[in-house]
Amino acid sequence: MTGKNCLVTGATGYIGGRLVPELLDAGHRVRCLARTPEKLRDHPWAGRAEIVRGDVTDEGSLAAAMDGIDVAYYLVHALGTGSGFEERDRAAARNFARQARAAGVRRIVYLGGLTPAGIPVRELSPHLRSRAEVGEIFLAEPVPATVLRAAVVIGSGSASFEMLRYLTERLPVMVTPSWVGTRCQPIAVRDVLRYLVGSAGMPPEVDRAFDIGGPDVVTYEEMMRRYAVVAKLPARLILRVPMLTPRLSSHWIGLVTPVPRALARPLAESLRHEVVCAEHDIAGYVPDPPGAPIGFDEALSLALQRIREARVDTRWSSAGIPGAPSDPLPTDPDWAGGSLYTDRRECAVEASPEALWRVVEGIGGENGWYSFPLAWALRGWLDRLVGGVGIRRGRRDAARLRVGDSLDFWRVEEILPGRLLRLRAEMRLPGLAWLELRADPPAAGDGGGARYRQRALFHPHGLLGHMYWWSVSPFHAVVFGGMARNIARAAERLDHDPE
């Protein structure tokens, strides 16, 4: 197959971030469309792909991105952006199809959701209904489309896998909603990527939807029981309670797993319906190699192995959280945009800058935040209660960070290896917040070692924002002061005992 020019939208997301290197390795040329190209800067494949700024809702940027493209991958959606997300999805899909036709694109490839047989689209959950409507929009347009319809995707870092993993690992006894008895056909993320890559070479006359799934048809209850076996956990006791609605289920999932309520609810709603493949026609165009599609238990084993080996390339949280702030840090100190409160801490560290940086880059997740753990945990719980992401997203990699990574309730906005880590808050706040950590050479008079510098910055929105800052500032000496001291001590311990 001759290499094609491919446009990938959603490259900052879970599937898109994994699809790009697969396309490159298959001999295709890839252009990524991203609202924030900086988030892709540190991906291992960034130097092999063209990255352009734009948005599927913006005709000008989309038209430029489509120029010279053979195959356009549509891997974005407005899920979790609040009321009206279905109309936003429809408008974005129509714009994408329109620009593809104008640019002479030969094929659109879309990854949607598997819908239940015999149920009218209007009766589906909003999530599944929107996915189905987007697929119909592409199939109704002149540009040939491949619409892949998948149910639960099993892979390290996927939202579905993390939901399954945390529910099973944390709850030896579970009171569950009735939907745990609904059948579905999960698919390994490796097979999803294989079908996506293979779709680039489909004949021009192919213009249709394909059901894609693994070889196992299981209930969610069976998935949890089989996860426990694969993960070598004791058998789980599962009790069904019919009155648990999707809304209540989403709160339950949000409390137990790192998946926020805004994402948990559509996932739970989708599980009310039986989603089983009606055909496997995709194999006629993308042949299954030996051992594929991958079985459910093997998919679990592969995902757990990647987690153990710290080789999780992308996570569900790779994509920005809808509604989370995305403004970059204002230029300072001469910023004219209003108040910018700052808490500064710095200290001399009797350790090398390299040791200090290892501690800085390893912050968060299992390592915590080096001060007042109860305060950080309480702030995370409060954030989840108001619909935020909380502090349990953890890290993609235990030792290394890259721009765009989620880190508990922060996101990496900038990283200069060995020197600077800047985090932007994604918690619910009446303003915008950043946390900067620096590992600098020693200042004059320090006598060797390194100097740790830390800044917490807050740009308040309205009176409530100012009141928030002044209400929490009395605790900064304990939280931020303790953080600076403990990071310095951790670096010193690491320098003296690197193992």
Secondary structure, 3 states (H helix, E strand, C coil): CCCCEEEEECCCCHHHHHHHHHHHHCCCEEEEEECCHHHHCCCCCHHHCEEEECCCCCHHHHHHHHCCCCEEEECCCCCCCCCCHHHHHHHHHHHHHHHHHHHCCCEEEEEEECCCCCCCHHHCCHHHHHHHHHHHHHHHCCCCEEEEEECCEECCCCHHHHHHHHHHHHCCEEEECHHHHCEECCEEHHHHHHHHHHHCCCCCCCCEEEECCCCCCEEHHHHHHHHHHHCCCCCCEEEECCCCCHHHHHHHHHHHCCCCHHHHHHHHHHCCCCECCCCCHHHHCCCCCCCCCCCHHHHHHHHHHHHHCCCCCCCHHHCCCCCCCCCCCCCCCCCCCCCCEEEEEEEEECCCHHHHHHHHHCCCHHHCCCCCHHHHHHHHHHHHHCCCCCCCCCCCCCCCCCCCCEECCEEEEEEECCCEEEEEECCCCCEEEEEEEEEECCCCCCCCCEEEEEEEEEEECHHHHHHHHHHHHHHHHHHHHHHHHHHHHHHHHHHHCCC
